[in-house]
Amino acid sequence: MPLFRSRAPRRKPKLPDGVRIYAISDIHGCTHLLEPMLRVIDADLARSKPRHAIEVFLGDYIDRGPDARSTLDVLVKRSRRANTVFLKGNHEALLTTAVRNPDLLDDWLRVGGAQTLRSYGVSLPQPTPEQEERVALLRQFARALPQEHVEFLRNLRPSFTCGDFFFVHAGIRPGVPLSEQRETDLLWIREEFLKSDERFSKYIVHGHTPVRNAQLLPNRANIDTGAYATGNLTLMSIQGTSMLAV
């Protein structure tokens, strides 16, 4: 009898037959990069005609980049003609928190909220507004926010599962079942997740932490390539067990 039992190789994560997923993360107001990627998807769909195509967007549509408003316009329009899934990012969470509580406006401004406000025609009176100015600023922003953008932000999902794949903005907490993950971790986690070599119950596709090139690792794929800073917005295509990031 052999001293050691060989471990069966882990099978590759797989989507259901006929399903193709296109995934994009961390657009950050870069409409000029998003629109060419949508044209790439359309061309691929026209050429290959999968039975069931799903476009999954992994959050952080706003902040840092110059065109948050037009980015949401493009995505809302896309949702009317394509099978889309929109996930929540930490930047969308910060926006909605700041609108509810002006005391937290500075937290949003520190990570690019000023660029989003400007895209809606709202300018900061000074770098660190006083309380009354915060309230007036957020009221002005609420009036400038189209109802379809309000609905878009309200309906964002924390995660999406299809076949052996789990799509999320930031990642998951290792050791915790997917069904028991906290939204805070799904939107914000970094080191504990990124350093883990755990083979999770699903293959995790995420963004949130910028990398120079998309990383397709044994247990996860990071497709945030820092679009607002690098000019590189990554598109990931998945069908069957095949994964391609461009």
Residue, then its C-alpha position, 0 to 999 in steps of 0.5 A: m500500500p502506498l504511504f501517500r494517497s495522491r490527491a485528485p486534480r481539482r477540476k477547472p471552474k465551469l459555466p453552464d453550457g451555452v452561457r458566456i459571461y463578459a465581466i468589467s470592473d472599476i470603470h471609475g468614470c472612464t466612459h471613453l474606455l468603457e464604450p470601446m469595450l462595449r463595442v468589443i462585446d457587441a462584435d464578439l456577440a455578433r460573430s459567435k452568437p452564444r445562446h445566453a450572454i451575461e454582462v457582469f459589471l463589478g462596481d466602482y462606476i464612479d469617482r476618480g475619473p472625469d465622467a461618472r455621470s456619463t458612465l451611469d448614462v451608458l450603463v443604464k442605456r446598456s441595461r435596456r438592450a443587454n442581459t446585465v448584472f450590476l454589482k455594488g462597489n465601495h465607491e457606490a456605498l460611500l456615495t449613498t452613505a454620504v447622501r444620507n449622512p453629511d458628516l461622512l461627506d469627507d470620506w467620500l471626497r477623499v477617494g474621488g467624490a469631488q470628481t463625481l460631484r463635478s460631473y453632475g455640475v456640483s462644485l465644492p465651495q472649498p476643500t473642506p466644507e463646513q456642516e451647512e455647506r455639506v448639507a447644501l452641497l448634498r441637496q444640490f447633488a440629490r437634485a442633479l441626480p436623475q431618477e434613473h441613476v437613483e434607481f441604478l444605485r439602489n438596485l446594485r447587488p452585492s454579488f452574483t453567482c453563475g456555475d462555478f463562478f462567484f462575482v464580487h467587487a472586492g473579494i470574500r473573507p476566507g473561511v466563511p461560506l459564501s452564503e454568510q459573507r458580510e457585505t462590508d467584506l464583499l465591498w472592501i476586503r483586501e489583504e486577508f483575501l488577496k494573500s489567501d491560497e484557499r480553494f474557495s467553493k467557487y472561483i472568485v472574479h473581483g476588482h477593487t485592488p488595481v494590478r498592472n495586468a489582469q491576474l488569473l490565479p488558481n482560486r481567483a481572478n483580479i480584473d481591476t487594472g486601474a483604468y482611471a490612472t493607467g488608461n487600461l480597462t480590462l474585459m474578461s470573457i468566460q465560457g465553459t472552462s475558458m477564461l480570457a482577459v483583454 
